[in-house]
Amino acid sequence: MQNIRKGDEVIVLSGRDRSRRGTVLARVGADHVLVEGINVVKKHAKGNPMAGTPGGIVDKTLPIHISNVALYNPETGKGDRVGVKVVDGAKVRIFRSNGAVVGAKA
């Protein structure tokens, strides 16, 4: 079971975007994630008149390693580790610090 999934809110643990939060847009491979608004860089793009795309300097979100992000726990306001527990015959993800189910509405 994956600890961090698409749609989860995460907090960055290290790097230039440390302590910023964002939503996971996609998993890239086994150990990278795309996080909304995190690790955004400027790229020079060449225009393509056939496709109608203009050239210039564009913002691009690059993947960040999964070890540099942690799931955000809204109850504690910090990043938290994730565990797996069987509840009612189904596996669910829980926060290690307080045992709350990940994604459960309080």
Rosetta constraint file for C-alpha pairs under 8 A:
AtomPair CA 3 CA 82 HARMONIC 6.13 0.50
AtomPair CA 3 CA 83 HARMONIC 7.72 0.50
AtomPair CA 3 CA 93 HARMONIC 7.45 0.50
AtomPair CA 4 CA 8 HARMONIC 6.65 0.50
AtomPair CA 4 CA 71 HARMONIC 6.90 0.50
AtomPair CA 5 CA 24 HARMONIC 7.03 0.50
AtomPair CA 5 CA 26 HARMONIC 7.77 0.50
AtomPair CA 5 CA 27 HARMONIC 7.21 0.50
AtomPair CA 6 CA 23 HARMONIC 7.82 0.50
AtomPair CA 6 CA 24 HARMONIC 5.07 0.50
AtomPair CA 6 CA 25 HARMONIC 5.66 0.50
AtomPair CA 6 CA 26 HARMONIC 5.32 0.50
AtomPair CA 6 CA 27 HARMONIC 6.67 0.50
AtomPair CA 7 CA 23 HARMONIC 5.78 0.50
AtomPair CA 7 CA 24 HARMONIC 5.11 0.50
AtomPair CA 7 CA 25 HARMONIC 6.28 0.50
AtomPair CA 7 CA 26 HARMONIC 7.97 0.50
AtomPair CA 8 CA 23 HARMONIC 5.65 0.50
AtomPair CA 8 CA 24 HARMONIC 5.55 0.50
AtomPair CA 8 CA 71 HARMONIC 7.12 0.50
AtomPair CA 9 CA 21 HARMONIC 6.96 0.50
AtomPair CA 9 CA 22 HARMONIC 5.68 0.50
AtomPair CA 9 CA 23 HARMONIC 4.51 0.50
AtomPair CA 9 CA 24 HARMONIC 6.43 0.50
AtomPair CA 9 CA 71 HARMONIC 6.20 0.50
AtomPair CA 9 CA 72 HARMONIC 5.72 0.50
AtomPair CA 10 CA 21 HARMONIC 5.66 0.50
AtomPair CA 10 CA 22 HARMONIC 5.68 0.50
AtomPair CA 10 CA 23 HARMONIC 6.18 0.50
AtomPair CA 10 CA 24 HARMONIC 7.07 0.50
AtomPair CA 10 CA 69 HARMONIC 6.21 0.50
AtomPair CA 10 CA 70 HARMONIC 5.44 0.50
AtomPair CA 10 CA 71 HARMONIC 4.40 0.50
AtomPair CA 10 CA 72 HARMONIC 4.81 0.50
AtomPair CA 10 CA 79 HARMONIC 7.21 0.50
AtomPair CA 11 CA 18 HARMONIC 7.78 0.50
AtomPair CA 11 CA 19 HARMONIC 5.96 0.50
AtomPair CA 11 CA 20 HARMONIC 5.67 0.50
AtomPair CA 11 CA 21 HARMONIC 4.38 0.50
AtomPair CA 11 CA 22 HARMONIC 6.59 0.50
AtomPair CA 11 CA 69 HARMONIC 5.60 0.50
AtomPair CA 11 CA 70 HARMONIC 5.48 0.50
AtomPair CA 11 CA 71 HARMONIC 6.29 0.50
AtomPair CA 11 CA 72 HARMONIC 5.65 0.50
AtomPair CA 11 CA 78 HARMONIC 7.73 0.50
AtomPair CA 11 CA 79 HARMONIC 5.93 0.50
AtomPair CA 12 CA 17 HARMONIC 6.46 0.50
AtomPair CA 12 CA 18 HARMONIC 4.97 0.50
AtomPair CA 12 CA 19 HARMONIC 5.26 0.50
AtomPair CA 12 CA 20 HARMONIC 5.67 0.50
AtomPair CA 12 CA 21 HARMONIC 6.44 0.50
AtomPair CA 12 CA 68 HARMONIC 5.96 0.50
AtomPair CA 12 CA 69 HARMONIC 4.47 0.50
AtomPair CA 12 CA 70 HARMONIC 6.55 0.50
AtomPair CA 13 CA 18 HARMONIC 5.31 0.50
AtomPair CA 13 CA 19 HARMONIC 6.15 0.50
AtomPair CA 13 CA 68 HARMONIC 5.16 0.50
AtomPair CA 13 CA 69 HARMONIC 5.34 0.50
AtomPair CA 13 CA 70 HARMONIC 6.86 0.50
AtomPair CA 14 CA 18 HARMONIC 4.87 0.50
AtomPair CA 14 CA 19 HARMONIC 7.75 0.50
AtomPair CA 14 CA 68 HARMONIC 5.61 0.50
AtomPair CA 14 CA 69 HARMONIC 7.66 0.50
AtomPair CA 15 CA 68 HARMONIC 7.81 0.50
AtomPair CA 17 CA 38 HARMONIC 6.48 0.50
AtomPair CA 17 CA 39 HARMONIC 6.88 0.50
AtomPair CA 20 CA 38 HARMONIC 7.64 0.50
AtomPair CA 21 CA 38 HARMONIC 7.96 0.50
AtomPair CA 21 CA 72 HARMONIC 7.83 0.50
AtomPair CA 22 CA 35 HARMONIC 5.78 0.50
AtomPair CA 22 CA 36 HARMONIC 5.31 0.50
AtomPair CA 22 CA 37 HARMONIC 6.45 0.50
AtomPair CA 22 CA 38 HARMONIC 6.88 0.50
AtomPair CA 23 CA 35 HARMONIC 5.51 0.50
AtomPair CA 23 CA 36 HARMONIC 5.41 0.50
AtomPair CA 24 CA 33 HARMONIC 6.68 0.50
AtomPair CA 24 CA 34 HARMONIC 5.81 0.50
AtomPair CA 24 CA 35 HARMONIC 4.44 0.50
AtomPair CA 24 CA 36 HARMONIC 6.30 0.50
AtomPair CA 25 CA 33 HARMONIC 7.51 0.50
AtomPair CA 25 CA 34 HARMONIC 5.39 0.50
AtomPair CA 25 CA 35 HARMONIC 5.57 0.50
AtomPair CA 25 CA 36 HARMONIC 6.23 0.50
AtomPair CA 26 CA 33 HARMONIC 5.85 0.50
AtomPair CA 26 CA 34 HARMONIC 5.28 0.50
AtomPair CA 26 CA 35 HARMONIC 7.47 0.50
AtomPair CA 27 CA 31 HARMONIC 7.81 0.50
AtomPair CA 27 CA 32 HARMONIC 6.10 0.50
AtomPair CA 27 CA 33 HARMONIC 4.48 0.50
AtomPair CA 27 CA 34 HARMONIC 6.34 0.50
AtomPair CA 28 CA 32 HARMONIC 4.99 0.50
AtomPair CA 28 CA 33 HARMONIC 5.29 0.50
AtomPair CA 28 CA 34 HARMONIC 6.93 0.50
AtomPair CA 28 CA 63 HARMONIC 6.99 0.50
AtomPair CA 29 CA 33 HARMONIC 7.95 0.50
AtomPair CA 31 CA 65 HARMONIC 5.95 0.50
AtomPair CA 31 CA 66 HARMONIC 5.40 0.50
AtomPair CA 31 CA 67 HARMONIC 7.86 0.50
AtomPair CA 32 CA 63 HARMONIC 5.77 0.50
AtomPair CA 32 CA 64 HARMONIC 5.43 0.50
AtomPair CA 32 CA 65 HARMONIC 4.43 0.50
AtomPair CA 32 CA 66 HARMONIC 5.14 0.50
AtomPair CA 33 CA 63 HARMONIC 5.23 0.50
AtomPair CA 33 CA 64 HARMONIC 5.50 0.50
AtomPair CA 33 CA 65 HARMONIC 6.41 0.50
AtomPair CA 33 CA 66 HARMONIC 6.17 0.50
AtomPair CA 34 CA 38 HARMONIC 7.89 0.50
AtomPair CA 34 CA 61 HARMONIC 7.02 0.50
AtomPair CA 34 CA 62 HARMONIC 6.47 0.50
AtomPair CA 34 CA 63 HARMONIC 4.61 0.50
AtomPair CA 34 CA 64 HARMONIC 6.35 0.50
AtomPair CA 35 CA 39 HARMONIC 7.74 0.50
AtomPair CA 35 CA 61 HARMONIC 7.65 0.50
AtomPair CA 35 CA 63 HARMONIC 7.23 0.50
AtomPair CA 35 CA 64 HARMONIC 7.52 0.50
AtomPair CA 36 CA 61 HARMONIC 7.45 0.50
AtomPair CA 37 CA 61 HARMONIC 7.10 0.50
AtomPair CA 38 CA 61 HARMONIC 6.85 0.50
AtomPair CA 38 CA 62 HARMONIC 7.96 0.50
AtomPair CA 39 CA 61 HARMONIC 5.82 0.50
AtomPair CA 39 CA 62 HARMONIC 5.69 0.50
AtomPair CA 39 CA 63 HARMONIC 7.16 0.50
AtomPair CA 39 CA 64 HARMONIC 6.96 0.50
AtomPair CA 40 CA 59 HARMONIC 6.31 0.50
AtomPair CA 40 CA 60 HARMONIC 5.45 0.50
AtomPair CA 40 CA 61 HARMONIC 4.38 0.50
AtomPair CA 40 CA 62 HARMONIC 6.23 0.50
AtomPair CA 41 CA 59 HARMONIC 5.62 0.50
AtomPair CA 41 CA 60 HARMONIC 5.42 0.50
AtomPair CA 41 CA 61 HARMONIC 6.45 0.50
AtomPair CA 41 CA 62 HARMONIC 7.34 0.50
AtomPair CA 42 CA 57 HARMONIC 6.25 0.50
AtomPair CA 42 CA 58 HARMONIC 5.61 0.50
AtomPair CA 42 CA 59 HARMONIC 4.72 0.50
AtomPair CA 42 CA 60 HARMONIC 6.27 0.50
AtomPair CA 43 CA 57 HARMONIC 5.53 0.50
AtomPair CA 43 CA 58 HARMONIC 5.36 0.50
AtomPair CA 43 CA 59 HARMONIC 6.24 0.50
AtomPair CA 43 CA 60 HARMONIC 6.66 0.50
AtomPair CA 44 CA 55 HARMONIC 7.61 0.50
AtomPair CA 44 CA 56 HARMONIC 5.71 0.50
AtomPair CA 44 CA 57 HARMONIC 4.56 0.50
AtomPair CA 44 CA 58 HARMONIC 6.38 0.50
AtomPair CA 45 CA 55 HARMONIC 5.20 0.50
AtomPair CA 45 CA 56 HARMONIC 5.39 0.50
AtomPair CA 45 CA 57 HARMONIC 6.07 0.50
AtomPair CA 45 CA 58 HARMONIC 6.72 0.50
AtomPair CA 46 CA 54 HARMONIC 7.41 0.50
AtomPair CA 46 CA 55 HARMONIC 4.58 0.50
AtomPair CA 46 CA 56 HARMONIC 6.61 0.50
AtomPair CA 47 CA 52 HARMONIC 7.88 0.50
AtomPair CA 47 CA 53 HARMONIC 5.54 0.50
AtomPair CA 47 CA 54 HARMONIC 4.49 0.50
AtomPair CA 47 CA 55 HARMONIC 3.63 0.50
AtomPair CA 47 CA 56 HARMONIC 7.25 0.50
AtomPair CA 48 CA 52 HARMONIC 5.96 0.50
AtomPair CA 48 CA 53 HARMONIC 5.24 0.50
AtomPair CA 48 CA 54 HARMONIC 6.45 0.50
AtomPair CA 48 CA 55 HARMONIC 7.25 0.50
AtomPair CA 49 CA 53 HARMONIC 6.26 0.50
AtomPair CA 49 CA 54 HARMONIC 7.28 0.50
AtomPair CA 64 CA 68 HARMONIC 7.11 0.50
AtomPair CA 65 CA 69 HARMONIC 7.40 0.50
AtomPair CA 66 CA 70 HARMONIC 7.90 0.50
AtomPair CA 70 CA 79 HARMONIC 5.09 0.50
AtomPair CA 70 CA 80 HARMONIC 5.88 0.50
AtomPair CA 70 CA 81 HARMONIC 6.69 0.50
AtomPair CA 71 CA 79 HARMONIC 5.34 0.50
AtomPair CA 71 CA 80 HARMONIC 5.50 0.50
AtomPair CA 71 CA 81 HARMONIC 6.80 0.50
AtomPair CA 71 CA 82 HARMONIC 7.49 0.50
AtomPair CA 72 CA 77 HARMONIC 7.01 0.50
AtomPair CA 72 CA 78 HARMONIC 5.80 0.50
AtomPair CA 72 CA 79 HARMONIC 4.45 0.50
AtomPair CA 72 CA 80 HARMONIC 6.12 0.50
AtomPair CA 73 CA 77 HARMONIC 5.65 0.50
AtomPair CA 73 CA 78 HARMONIC 5.65 0.50
AtomPair CA 73 CA 79 HARMONIC 5.85 0.50
AtomPair CA 73 CA 80 HARMONIC 6.08 0.50
AtomPair CA 73 CA 95 HARMONIC 7.36 0.50
AtomPair CA 74 CA 78 HARMONIC 7.21 0.50
AtomPair CA 80 CA 95 HARMONIC 6.30 0.50
AtomPair CA 80 CA 96 HARMONIC 6.78 0.50
AtomPair CA 80 CA 97 HARMONIC 6.91 0.50
AtomPair CA 81 CA 95 HARMONIC 6.04 0.50
AtomPair CA 81 CA 96 HARMONIC 5.54 0.50
AtomPair CA 81 CA 97 HARMONIC 7.53 0.50
AtomPair CA 82 CA 93 HARMONIC 6.40 0.50
AtomPair CA 82 CA 94 HARMONIC 5.68 0.50
AtomPair CA 82 CA 95 HARMONIC 4.93 0.50
AtomPair CA 82 CA 96 HARMONIC 5.62 0.50
AtomPair CA 83 CA 93 HARMONIC 5.67 0.50
AtomPair CA 83 CA 94 HARMONIC 5.19 0.50
AtomPair CA 83 CA 95 HARMONIC 6.24 0.50
AtomPair CA 83 CA 96 HARMONIC 6.01 0.50
AtomPair CA 84 CA 91 HARMONIC 6.43 0.50
AtomPair CA 84 CA 92 HARMONIC 5.67 0.50
AtomPair CA 84 CA 93 HARMONIC 4.66 0.50
AtomPair CA 84 CA 94 HARMONIC 5.91 0.50
AtomPair CA 85 CA 91 HARMONIC 5.62 0.50
AtomPair CA 85 CA 92 HARMONIC 5.49 0.50
AtomPair CA 85 CA 93 HARMONIC 6.39 0.50
AtomPair CA 85 CA 94 HARMONIC 6.81 0.50
AtomPair CA 86 CA 90 HARMONIC 5.34 0.50
AtomPair CA 86 CA 91 HARMONIC 4.45 0.50
AtomPair CA 86 CA 92 HARMONIC 6.15 0.50
AtomPair CA 87 CA 91 HARMONIC 6.27 0.50
AtomPair CA 87 CA 92 HARMONIC 6.67 0.50
AtomPair CA 92 CA 101 HARMONIC 6.88 0.50
AtomPair CA 92 CA 102 HARMONIC 7.62 0.50
AtomPair CA 93 CA 101 HARMONIC 5.91 0.50
AtomPair CA 93 CA 102 HARMONIC 5.49 0.50
AtomPair CA 94 CA 99 HARMONIC 5.50 0.50
AtomPair CA 94 CA 100 HARMONIC 5.40 0.50
AtomPair CA 94 CA 101 HARMONIC 4.33 0.50
AtomPair CA 94 CA 102 HARMONIC 5.22 0.50
AtomPair CA 95 CA 99 HARMONIC 5.06 0.50
AtomPair CA 95 CA 100 HARMONIC 5.50 0.50
AtomPair CA 95 CA 101 HARMONIC 6.44 0.50
AtomPair CA 95 CA 102 HARMONIC 6.42 0.50
AtomPair CA 96 CA 100 HARMONIC 7.98 0.50
AtomPair CA 100 CA 104 HARMONIC 7.76 0.50
